[in-house]
Every structure is written in structure tokens, then in C-alpha cells.
Amino acid sequence: MPLIARKIILLIILFTSVFSISAQDSIYYRVGISGVASTGEVAPFWLYSNRYGIYSSSPFSSVLSAEIGKDFRHSGWFDYGFKINVQQRFDKYGSGTYLQEYYGKIRAWGFLDLVVGAREENLGCQDSILSSGGLLFSNNSRPMPKITAGIEQYTGIPFTRNYIQIKGAIVHGWLNDPRFVDNAFLHHKYAYVKLGGDLPVNIHYGLNHAVQWGGTHPTLGKLANDMQDFIRIFFGKEGQDEANPNDLNNAQGNHIISKSLQLDVKISDFKISAYWQNIYEDGPVKRMYKSMNVHDGLWGISIRNNKLPYVSGVLYEYLNTTDQSGPYHDKDGMVFGGNDSYFSNSIYQSGWTYFSRTIGTPFITPPAKRENGSYYPYNNRVNVHHVGINGDIFGYRYRFFTSVSKSYGTYSSVFGETMKCTSILLEVNKVFPKLCNIEAACSLAADFGKTPVVERNAVVNGGNSFGLCVSIRKQGNLFRFK
């Protein structure tokens, strides 16, 4: 178990023992088992993508899980929660036990949050049930250990009658997985504003700024990581004299910025949401509609209702990352700022990944590893149409995905033939109250065509596969405080 995980779990135990004495709440447990079986060299795309890194792309795998935790329950001046989730995975690569989630959290005065540890999160404005995944942050990778402080839920500004609401946080994380630059840090901050309150039309605008920094490079040695360096990466400034040559000429660290714009319209029992997320790998950061790569981004529209349970949500998304501000970063001595090569970096060569899974949209593959130990971006130019539907039919909750993708490789290494694939998922789950509240779920998925896959830093042939995932889980109250 990593040292940072042991320290966080100790803090959770001490914290819980102190505050549980007077709390009127309960601690729950949850245990489960799941298994995947499929044809092909790898499992279908939607059986392992956007599942917080729980499943590998192996065509045969199984996972045992056990967790205890407590959620926020109160609306008073103070509340707390925690979770510890342990998993045992078996697949063609071997077996292993690891901590999926381990965190403690507190909320003060109903809006100030502090979270310490690794937790599964939904970051971004995309639909949390049907989306193909946010552009910068999705549910594709395992949660990393972080310290998050801020306002995580929209909170009204005083004297505005909630017509103006804000949320935002600052995050420090540890990239403690095996990677090209060992023990690098993550800096992340975000800020959102929502206008409209109880009006039928709301507008959201948000900004995310993420930086990989510090760590130990295999040839450059220990990279700058003191407090002055933190201030520089916080404001996106160039490195100091002792920084590596790349940081002297650019903002220190690997910076990625994403802006989002969302419009919500409520009509009777329906809520229509339209959203747009973009990405910046290079400066300058301009207005969304004026950026050099304005043709790249994630656009989505979802319709939700609370009166028609059979179809409670419908979504369409379009993802494009093929422009990248043009094919040339510089040409004939002129600097254009193109060939953005999303989620890759010459210093932090493992890219925007955690445990070999892309942190952002799963359609961009992680970098692949060369024999000499260096990494190269394999596929970050994609075009995707995605449709999702979910609902509840007599207690059987379902969701259905269809994603049509085209993968082109990179500007530096274009695929000889465009990889085209249609990925389908049908997922159904149900709770059986008469069987001790056991919840059973079944997922059927298929890939028709070719899809690029990088598993454990190696290129694998994906596509033309059919698979099944079956899971059973049980949860209940472990004990209750009075």
C-alpha cells in the first residue's frame, strides 16, 4: 500500500473516532463481485471505459470489492463523511489487491468543503449518467489521492436571492502511479458561476486549470518543486533559472486549461441542457469562440424529465479533437502554436493519465511506451458521435449507449488507415428487496470495427468484439450512531 494511502487511512480512522461519538448517523457497508467475458483480444470499449479504472481491457476479468463509508446527511453547520473501498482484480495480466477509494471529508456551514484522499468524482458540466465523458476530466481513470478545499456545490452569493451562484476549489494531488516522471504532483483549480436561480433559464460558465509539475525525470533528475515553483505554476509563469530548458521557454509544468459553457432550460416537467467544453494546451487563452482550436471540443445536449420513467433521459454528444490549432507548431522559423497534441508532453511523457488510463475523454488513448523507455502519443485526433438513453421500466433501470468514432492517430504519426468503430452498451440493473436488497446488474457491449487501445503502455488491437459484464452487490447499515 502506498505511503500516502496509509497516512490518509490513519487520518480517516482518527477523524471518525472523534466525530462519530455525537453523530446521529449510520455507517454503511457494500460488498460485490463482478465478472467480464468477451470475444476478441480486448473487451468492448464500454465495458472498461469510464468505470474509474476498475476493469482492465482484458477479455476476461473479475473484481471483488468491499467498502465501508458514511455520506453527508445533515444540513447544519458541520457534517462529515468517509469511504474506504478495497478491490481484488483478476485478469490476464495477473491479480492484485488495491485501494480504489480512501478519503475523509468535512463540510462546514453547509457549503465549505475539505476532502483528503482518493475518491471517485464527477467533474465538469456533462451529463453524469449518459455522457461519453468530460473533455478534461471523465470517469475513466482510477481516483488519485488529493487534498481538495473549496465550495464544491453551487452556493448563492449573499443578497442575490440565489440568482448568482458560485462554486470552485483548489486541489493538490499526487501522481503516485508508475510513470515516466516519478512522484509528480497535480495542481488543479476550478471556478464556476451560475446565473438564473429559480428562473426557467440558467447559464453556467466555468474554467478548469490543471498542471502536472515536480517529480523526478529519468535524465533531468529532480524537477523544481518548492513553494516559489508552486506559485509559478499557479499563475502559469515560466520556470526559474534552475528549471529544465522546456520550462524556461514555456509555462513551468504541463498545463491544460478547459472552459465550459452551459445553458439549462426548464419547460414544465422537462429540463434541457446544452453544453460546450473546450481545451487549451498552448497560450494565449482567449475567449472560447476565438481560440485557435475553436473547432475542437465537446458539445452535448440532454433532455431529462421527472414524469416519464420509461425514458427519463436522452443525450447526444459530439466530440472533435482533430484540429489542434493546425498541423504545425512552427514552420520556417515562424511560431504558430499548432499541433497541440492533446494530453501529451515532452517532459511529462506519460501524459494526462493515471495508472495508464486517460484522465480526460476515454476516446484519446494513453501514450505508448518505446523499447528505450520513452513514451509517444499514439492517438489524440478523434471524431465521435455519441447517443445515450436511460430510464426505469418496472424497477429495471437501464442505460443505452451508441458511439461512432473515427481515430486518426496524431499529426506526427497519422494512422495509415483511419480506425472506425461503433461501440454499443446496454446496461440493466435492479434491486431485489425480497432477496436482502441484493442489486444485480448485467451489461452487454459490442465493438464493430477497429479501435485503438493502449493497455499498460503497450498498443493492443481493439475492436470487433462482443462481451458481457455481470455484477452482484449487497449493501446495508453496518451500525448506527445514536
VEXDREN-2710 file (C-alpha; in Angstrom, 1 decimal):
% VEXDREN-2710
k/r/px/py/pz
1/MET/0.0/0.0/0.0
2/PRO/1.4/3.4/-0.9
3/LEU/2.7/5.5/2.0
4/ILE/0.3/8.4/1.2
5/ALA/-2.7/5.9/1.3
6/ARG/-1.6/4.6/4.7
7/LYS/-1.4/8.1/6.1
8/ILE/-4.8/9.1/4.7
9/ILE/-6.5/6.0/6.1
10/LEU/-5.0/6.6/9.5
11/LEU/-6.4/10.2/9.4
12/ILE/-9.8/8.8/8.4
13/ILE/-9.9/6.4/11.4
14/LEU/-8.8/9.0/13.9
15/PHE/-11.3/11.6/12.5
16/THR/-14.2/9.1/12.5
17/SER/-13.5/8.0/16.1
18/VAL/-13.6/11.6/17.3
19/PHE/-16.7/12.9/15.5
20/SER/-18.9/9.7/15.5
21/ILE/-19.5/9.9/19.2
22/SER/-22.1/12.6/19.0
23/ALA/-23.3/12.0/15.4
24/GLN/-26.8/10.7/14.8
25/ASP/-26.0/8.8/11.7
26/SER/-25.0/5.4/10.3
27/ILE/-22.1/3.7/8.6
28/TYR/-22.9/1.6/5.6
29/TYR/-21.2/-1.4/4.1
30/ARG/-21.2/-2.6/0.5
31/VAL/-19.7/-5.8/-1.0
32/GLY/-19.8/-7.0/-4.5
33/ILE/-18.5/-9.3/-7.2
34/SER/-18.4/-8.8/-11.0
35/GLY/-17.0/-10.5/-14.0
36/VAL/-16.3/-9.7/-17.6
37/ALA/-16.2/-12.2/-20.5
38/SER/-15.8/-11.2/-24.2
39/THR/-14.5/-12.2/-27.5
40/GLY/-11.6/-10.5/-29.2
41/GLU/-8.1/-9.5/-27.9
42/VAL/-9.6/-6.8/-25.7
43/ALA/-13.1/-6.3/-24.2
44/PRO/-15.6/-4.0/-25.9
45/PHE/-14.9/-0.3/-25.3
46/TRP/-17.8/0.5/-23.0
47/LEU/-17.1/-2.5/-20.7
48/TYR/-13.9/-0.9/-19.4
49/SER/-14.1/2.8/-20.2
50/ASN/-15.5/5.4/-17.9
51/ARG/-15.6/3.0/-15.0
52/TYR/-13.0/4.6/-12.8
53/GLY/-10.3/2.2/-13.9
54/ILE/-12.0/-0.7/-12.1
55/TYR/-11.9/-3.0/-15.2
56/SER/-8.9/-3.6/-17.5
57/SER/-9.3/-4.1/-21.2
58/SER/-8.6/-7.8/-20.7
59/PRO/-11.3/-10.0/-22.4
60/PHE/-11.7/-12.0/-19.2
61/SER/-11.6/-10.4/-15.7
62/SER/-13.3/-10.3/-12.4
63/VAL/-13.4/-7.9/-9.4
64/LEU/-14.2/-8.5/-5.8
65/SER/-14.9/-5.3/-3.7
66/ALA/-15.7/-4.4/-0.2
67/GLU/-16.2/-0.9/1.3
68/ILE/-17.5/0.9/4.3
69/GLY/-18.4/4.6/4.4
70/LYS/-20.6/7.4/5.5
71/ASP/-22.2/10.1/3.4
72/PHE/-23.1/13.7/4.2
73/ARG/-26.5/13.6/5.9
74/HIS/-27.0/16.9/7.8
75/SER/-27.7/20.4/6.7
76/GLY/-26.4/22.1/9.8
77/TRP/-23.1/23.9/10.4
78/PHE/-21.0/20.7/10.3
79/ASP/-21.1/17.3/8.7
80/TYR/-18.5/14.7/7.8
81/GLY/-18.2/11.5/5.7
82/PHE/-15.6/9.0/4.6
83/LYS/-15.1/5.9/2.5
84/ILE/-12.7/3.0/2.2
85/ASN/-13.0/0.7/-0.8
86/VAL/-10.8/-2.3/-1.3
87/GLN/-10.7/-4.3/-4.5
88/GLN/-9.2/-7.5/-5.7
89/ARG/-8.8/-7.8/-9.5
90/PHE/-8.1/-10.9/-11.6
91/ASP/-7.4/-10.7/-15.4
92/LYS/-5.0/-12.0/-18.0
93/TYR/-2.2/-9.7/-16.7
94/GLY/-2.4/-11.3/-13.2
95/SER/-4.1/-10.4/-10.0
96/GLY/-3.7/-7.7/-7.4
97/THR/-5.3/-6.0/-4.4
98/TYR/-5.6/-2.3/-4.2
99/LEU/-7.4/0.6/-2.7
100/GLN/-9.9/2.1/-5.1
101/GLU/-11.2/4.8/-2.8
102/TYR/-10.0/6.1/0.6
103/TYR/-11.0/9.5/1.7
104/GLY/-12.4/11.6/4.5
105/LYS/-14.4/14.8/4.0
106/ILE/-16.0/17.5/6.1
107/ARG/-18.5/20.3/5.3
108/ALA/-18.7/23.4/7.4
109/TRP/-21.6/25.9/7.5
110/GLY/-23.3/23.9/4.8
111/PHE/-21.0/25.0/1.9
112/LEU/-17.3/24.9/2.7
113/ASP/-15.7/21.5/1.8
114/LEU/-12.4/19.8/2.7
115/VAL/-11.7/16.4/1.2
116/VAL/-8.5/14.4/1.8
117/GLY/-7.9/11.1/-0.1
118/ALA/-8.8/9.4/-3.3
119/ARG/-12.4/9.4/-4.4
120/GLU/-14.5/8.8/-7.5
121/GLU/-15.7/12.2/-8.8
122/ASN/-17.9/13.7/-11.4
123/LEU/-16.1/16.9/-12.6
124/GLY/-17.4/19.1/-15.4
125/CYS/-20.8/20.1/-16.8
126/GLN/-21.6/17.0/-18.8
127/ASP/-24.5/14.7/-18.1
128/SER/-23.3/12.4/-15.3
129/ILE/-25.3/9.3/-16.4
130/LEU/-25.2/9.3/-20.2
131/SER/-22.1/11.3/-21.2
132/SER/-19.2/9.8/-23.1
133/GLY/-17.1/11.6/-20.6
134/GLY/-15.9/15.2/-20.0
135/LEU/-13.1/16.5/-22.2
136/LEU/-10.6/17.3/-19.4
137/PHE/-12.0/15.1/-16.6
138/SER/-14.0/11.9/-17.1
139/ASN/-14.7/8.8/-15.0
140/ASN/-12.1/6.8/-17.0
141/SER/-9.1/6.6/-14.6
142/ARG/-8.7/5.5/-11.0
143/PRO/-9.1/8.2/-8.5
144/MET/-5.8/9.7/-7.3
145/PRO/-5.0/10.9/-3.8
146/LYS/-5.7/14.6/-3.4
147/ILE/-6.4/17.4/-1.0
148/THR/-9.4/19.5/-2.1
149/ALA/-10.6/22.7/-0.4
150/GLY/-13.3/25.0/-1.6
151/ILE/-17.0/25.2/-2.4
152/GLU/-18.0/22.0/-4.3
153/GLN/-21.7/22.7/-4.6
154/TYR/-23.3/25.7/-6.2
155/THR/-23.8/28.3/-3.4
156/GLY/-25.7/31.6/-3.7
157/ILE/-23.9/34.8/-3.2
158/PRO/-25.4/36.8/-0.3
159/PHE/-28.1/39.4/-1.2
160/THR/-28.6/37.9/-4.7
161/ARG/-31.5/35.6/-3.8
162/ASN/-29.6/32.8/-5.4
163/TYR/-29.8/34.4/-8.8
164/ILE/-26.0/34.3/-8.8
165/GLN/-24.3/31.1/-7.5
166/ILE/-20.7/30.1/-7.5
167/LYS/-18.6/27.0/-6.8
168/GLY/-14.9/26.4/-7.0
169/ALA/-11.9/24.6/-5.3
170/ILE/-8.2/24.3/-5.3
171/VAL/-6.7/20.8/-5.4
172/HIS/-3.2/19.3/-4.7
173/GLY/-2.8/15.7/-5.9
174/TRP/-0.1/13.1/-6.1
175/LEU/0.6/11.2/-9.3
176/ASN/1.9/8.1/-7.4
177/ASP/1.4/5.6/-10.2
178/PRO/4.3/4.1/-12.3
179/ARG/5.1/6.8/-14.9
180/PHE/7.9/8.4/-16.9
181/VAL/8.4/11.2/-14.3
182/ASP/8.1/9.6/-10.9
183/ASN/6.2/11.2/-8.0
184/ALA/4.9/14.2/-9.9
185/PHE/2.3/16.5/-8.5
186/LEU/-1.1/17.6/-9.8
187/HIS/-2.3/21.2/-9.3
188/HIS/-6.0/21.7/-10.2
189/LYS/-8.2/24.7/-9.6
190/TYR/-11.7/25.4/-11.0
191/ALA/-14.3/28.1/-10.7
192/TYR/-17.9/28.2/-12.0
193/VAL/-20.7/30.8/-11.9
194/LYS/-24.4/30.1/-12.5
195/LEU/-26.9/32.8/-13.3
196/GLY/-30.7/32.5/-13.1
197/GLY/-31.6/30.9/-9.8
198/ASP/-35.3/29.9/-9.9
199/LEU/-35.8/31.3/-13.4
200/PRO/-36.6/28.8/-16.1
201/VAL/-33.3/29.6/-17.9
202/ASN/-29.9/29.2/-16.2
203/ILE/-26.5/29.9/-17.7
204/HIS/-23.2/28.3/-16.3
205/TYR/-19.7/29.3/-17.1
206/GLY/-16.6/27.5/-15.8
207/LEU/-12.9/27.3/-16.0
208/ASN/-10.6/24.4/-15.1
209/HIS/-6.8/24.7/-14.9
210/ALA/-4.7/21.6/-14.4
211/VAL/-0.9/21.3/-14.1
212/GLN/1.5/18.3/-13.8
213/TRP/4.6/19.5/-12.1
214/GLY/7.6/18.5/-10.0
215/GLY/8.7/14.8/-9.7
216/THR/11.9/13.1/-10.8
217/HIS/12.8/12.9/-14.5
218/PRO/14.9/9.8/-15.6
219/THR/17.5/12.0/-17.2
220/LEU/16.9/15.6/-15.9
221/GLY/16.7/14.4/-12.3
222/LYS/14.6/16.1/-9.7
223/LEU/12.4/18.8/-11.2
224/ALA/11.7/22.1/-9.4
225/ASN/9.0/21.7/-6.7
226/ASP/9.4/24.3/-4.0
227/MET/6.9/27.0/-2.9
228/GLN/8.2/29.5/-5.4
229/ASP/7.7/26.9/-8.1
230/PHE/4.2/26.3/-6.9
231/ILE/3.4/30.0/-7.2
232/ARG/4.8/30.0/-10.7
233/ILE/2.7/27.0/-11.8
234/PHE/-0.4/28.5/-10.1
235/PHE/-0.1/31.6/-12.3
236/GLY/1.2/29.8/-15.4
237/LYS/4.6/31.6/-15.3
238/GLU/7.9/30.4/-16.9
239/GLY/10.4/28.4/-14.8
240/GLN/13.3/29.9/-12.9
241/ASP/17.0/29.7/-13.8
242/GLU/17.4/26.2/-12.4
243/ALA/14.4/24.8/-14.3
244/ASN/14.7/22.5/-17.3
245/PRO/15.0/24.1/-20.7
246/ASN/11.4/23.4/-21.6
247/ASP/10.1/25.2/-18.5
248/LEU/12.5/28.2/-19.2
249/ASN/10.8/28.8/-22.5
250/ASN/7.2/27.9/-21.6
251/ALA/5.0/27.9/-18.5
252/GLN/6.5/25.7/-15.9
253/GLY/5.0/22.2/-15.8
254/ASN/2.4/20.6/-18.1
255/HIS/-0.6/23.0/-18.2
256/ILE/-4.0/22.1/-19.6
257/ILE/-7.0/24.5/-19.4
258/SER/-10.6/23.9/-20.2
259/LYS/-13.5/26.3/-20.3
260/SER/-17.2/25.3/-20.3
261/LEU/-20.5/27.0/-21.2
262/GLN/-23.8/25.5/-20.3
263/LEU/-27.4/26.6/-20.9
264/ASP/-30.3/25.0/-18.9
265/VAL/-33.9/25.5/-19.9
266/LYS/-36.8/24.2/-17.8
267/ILE/-40.2/23.6/-19.5
268/SER/-42.9/22.0/-17.4
269/ASP/-41.5/18.6/-16.4
270/PHE/-38.6/18.7/-18.8
271/LYS/-35.1/20.1/-18.4
272/ILE/-33.0/20.7/-21.5
273/SER/-29.3/21.2/-21.0
274/ALA/-26.8/22.2/-23.8
275/TYR/-23.1/22.4/-23.1
276/TRP/-19.8/23.1/-24.7
277/GLN/-16.3/22.3/-23.3
278/ASN/-13.1/23.3/-25.0
279/ILE/-9.4/22.7/-24.3
280/TYR/-6.1/24.8/-24.4
281/GLU/-2.7/23.1/-24.5
282/ASP/-0.9/26.4/-25.5
283/GLY/-1.4/30.1/-24.8
284/PRO/-2.7/32.5/-25.2
285/VAL/-6.0/31.6/-23.6
286/LYS/-8.7/33.5/-25.4
287/ARG/-12.5/33.6/-25.4
288/MET/-13.9/30.2/-26.3
289/TYR/-15.2/31.3/-29.8
290/LYS/-11.8/33.0/-30.6
291/SER/-9.4/30.2/-29.7
292/MET/-7.1/28.8/-32.5
293/ASN/-8.6/25.4/-32.0
294/VAL/-12.2/26.5/-31.9
295/HIS/-13.3/23.5/-33.9
296/ASP/-12.2/21.1/-31.2
297/GLY/-14.3/20.4/-28.1
298/LEU/-17.2/18.5/-26.6
299/TRP/-20.7/19.7/-27.4
300/GLY/-23.7/18.0/-25.9
301/ILE/-27.5/18.3/-25.4
302/SER/-29.5/16.3/-22.9
303/ILE/-33.2/16.2/-22.2
304/ARG/-34.4/15.0/-18.8
305/ASN/-37.9/14.7/-17.3
306/ASN/-39.4/13.5/-14.0
307/LYS/-42.8/12.3/-15.3
308/LEU/-41.9/9.6/-17.9
309/PRO/-39.8/7.0/-16.0
310/TYR/-39.5/4.7/-19.1
311/VAL/-37.3/7.3/-20.8
312/SER/-36.0/9.7/-18.2
313/GLY/-33.0/11.0/-20.2
314/VAL/-31.9/11.3/-23.7
315/LEU/-28.5/12.7/-24.8
316/TYR/-26.5/13.5/-27.9
317/GLU/-22.8/14.5/-27.8
318/TYR/-20.3/15.4/-30.5
319/LEU/-16.5/15.2/-29.7
320/ASN/-13.8/16.5/-32.0
321/THR/-10.1/16.8/-31.3
322/THR/-8.8/16.7/-34.9
323/ASP/-8.0/20.4/-35.5
324/GLN/-5.4/21.1/-32.7
325/SER/-4.8/24.6/-34.0
326/GLY/-3.4/23.2/-37.2
327/PRO/-0.7/20.6/-38.1
328/TYR/2.3/22.8/-37.5
329/HIS/3.6/24.0/-34.2
330/ASP/6.1/26.1/-36.1
331/LYS/7.2/26.3/-39.7
332/ASP/10.1/28.1/-41.4
333/GLY/11.1/29.7/-38.2
334/MET/7.6/31.1/-37.5
335/VAL/5.8/30.0/-34.3
336/PHE/2.2/29.2/-35.0
337/GLY/1.3/27.3/-31.8
338/GLY/-0.4/24.5/-33.6
339/ASN/0.0/20.7/-33.4
340/ASP/-1.3/20.8/-29.8
341/SER/-1.1/17.0/-29.4
342/TYR/-3.6/16.9/-26.6
343/PHE/-2.8/15.1/-23.3
344/SER/0.9/14.6/-24.2
345/ASN/4.1/16.5/-23.1
346/SER/7.8/16.2/-23.9
347/ILE/8.8/16.2/-20.2
348/TYR/5.8/14.5/-18.6
349/GLN/5.7/11.8/-21.3
350/SER/3.1/9.6/-19.5
351/GLY/0.7/12.4/-20.4
352/TRP/-2.7/13.2/-19.0
353/THR/-3.1/9.7/-17.5
354/TYR/-3.3/7.9/-14.2
355/PHE/-2.5/4.2/-13.9
356/SER/-2.3/4.1/-17.7
357/ARG/-5.8/5.4/-18.2
358/THR/-6.6/8.8/-19.8
359/ILE/-8.0/11.2/-17.1
360/GLY/-10.0/13.0/-19.8
361/THR/-12.2/11.7/-22.6
362/PRO/-11.6/7.9/-23.0
363/PHE/-11.5/8.3/-26.8
364/ILE/-8.0/9.8/-26.5
365/THR/-5.7/6.9/-25.8
366/PRO/-2.8/7.0/-23.3
367/PRO/0.8/7.3/-24.7
368/ALA/2.5/4.1/-25.7
369/LYS/6.0/3.1/-24.5
370/ARG/9.1/2.6/-26.7
371/GLU/11.7/0.0/-26.0
372/ASN/14.1/2.7/-24.8
373/GLY/11.6/3.6/-22.0
374/SER/10.4/6.9/-23.5
375/TYR/6.7/7.5/-24.4
376/TYR/5.0/8.8/-27.5
377/PRO/1.4/9.9/-28.1
378/TYR/-0.5/7.2/-30.0
379/ASN/-3.9/8.6/-30.8
380/ASN/-5.3/12.0/-29.8
381/ARG/-7.1/13.1/-33.0
382/VAL/-10.6/11.7/-32.8
383/ASN/-14.1/12.4/-34.0
384/VAL/-17.1/10.9/-32.1
385/HIS/-20.9/11.0/-32.3
386/HIS/-22.4/9.6/-29.1
387/VAL/-26.1/8.9/-28.2
388/GLY/-27.4/7.8/-24.8
389/ILE/-30.8/6.9/-23.3
390/ASN/-31.7/5.9/-19.8
391/GLY/-34.9/5.1/-17.8
392/ASP/-36.7/2.8/-15.5
393/ILE/-39.1/0.0/-16.6
394/PHE/-40.9/-1.6/-13.7
395/GLY/-37.9/-1.2/-11.4
396/TYR/-35.3/-2.3/-14.0
397/ARG/-33.0/0.7/-14.5
398/TYR/-31.3/0.8/-17.8
399/ARG/-29.0/2.9/-20.0
400/PHE/-28.1/2.5/-23.6
401/PHE/-25.1/4.0/-25.5
402/THR/-24.1/4.1/-29.1
403/SER/-20.8/5.8/-30.0
404/VAL/-19.5/6.1/-33.6
405/SER/-15.8/7.0/-33.5
406/LYS/-13.1/7.8/-36.0
407/SER/-9.4/7.8/-34.8
408/TYR/-6.7/9.3/-36.9
409/GLY/-3.6/8.9/-34.7
410/THR/-1.6/12.1/-34.3
411/TYR/-0.3/14.9/-36.6
412/SER/3.2/13.4/-36.1
413/SER/2.1/9.9/-36.8
414/VAL/-1.1/9.6/-38.8
415/PHE/-2.6/6.1/-39.0
416/GLY/-2.2/4.5/-42.4
417/GLU/-5.9/3.8/-42.3
418/THR/-8.5/5.7/-40.2
419/MET/-9.8/3.4/-37.4
420/LYS/-13.6/3.5/-37.5
421/CYS/-15.7/1.8/-34.8
422/THR/-19.2/1.7/-33.5
423/SER/-19.4/0.9/-29.8
424/ILE/-22.6/-0.2/-28.1
425/LEU/-23.6/-0.7/-24.5
426/LEU/-26.9/-1.9/-22.9
427/GLU/-26.8/-1.9/-19.1
428/VAL/-29.6/-3.0/-16.8
429/ASN/-29.7/-3.2/-13.0
430/LYS/-32.3/-4.0/-10.4
431/VAL/-32.6/-4.1/-6.6
432/PHE/-34.4/-7.1/-5.2
433/PRO/-35.9/-6.2/-1.8
434/LYS/-37.1/-9.7/-1.1
435/LEU/-33.6/-11.0/-1.6
436/CYS/-31.9/-9.0/1.2
437/ASN/-31.8/-5.9/-1.1
438/ILE/-29.3/-7.5/-3.4
439/GLU/-28.6/-5.5/-6.5
440/ALA/-27.9/-7.3/-9.8
441/ALA/-26.6/-5.8/-13.0
442/CYS/-25.9/-7.0/-16.5
443/SER/-24.1/-5.2/-19.3
444/LEU/-24.0/-6.2/-22.9
445/ALA/-21.5/-4.4/-25.1
446/ALA/-20.0/-4.8/-28.6
447/ASP/-17.5/-3.0/-30.9
448/PHE/-17.9/-3.1/-34.6
449/GLY/-14.8/-2.0/-36.4
450/LYS/-11.3/-1.1/-35.2
451/THR/-10.5/1.0/-32.1
452/PRO/-7.0/2.0/-30.8
453/VAL/-6.2/0.6/-27.4
454/VAL/-3.1/1.2/-25.2
455/GLU/-3.1/-1.1/-22.2
456/ARG/-0.2/-1.0/-19.7
457/ASN/1.7/1.3/-22.1
458/ALA/1.5/-1.2/-25.0
459/VAL/-0.5/-1.0/-28.2
460/VAL/-3.2/-3.6/-28.4
461/ASN/-5.5/-4.4/-31.3
462/GLY/-9.1/-3.5/-30.3
463/GLY/-12.5/-3.8/-31.9
464/ASN/-14.8/-6.4/-33.4
465/SER/-15.7/-7.9/-30.1
466/PHE/-18.8/-8.8/-28.1
467/GLY/-18.8/-9.0/-24.3
468/LEU/-20.8/-9.4/-21.1
469/CYS/-20.4/-8.0/-17.6
470/VAL/-22.4/-9.4/-14.7
471/SER/-22.3/-8.0/-11.2
472/ILE/-24.0/-8.6/-7.8
473/ARG/-23.7/-6.4/-4.8
474/LYS/-25.2/-6.0/-1.4
475/GLN/-25.3/-3.0/0.9
476/GLY/-26.7/-2.2/4.2
477/ASN/-26.1/-0.4/7.5
478/LEU/-23.1/-1.7/9.4
479/PHE/-24.1/0.1/12.6
480/ARG/-25.9/3.3/13.6
481/PHE/-24.9/6.1/16.0
482/LYS/-27.4/7.5/18.4
END
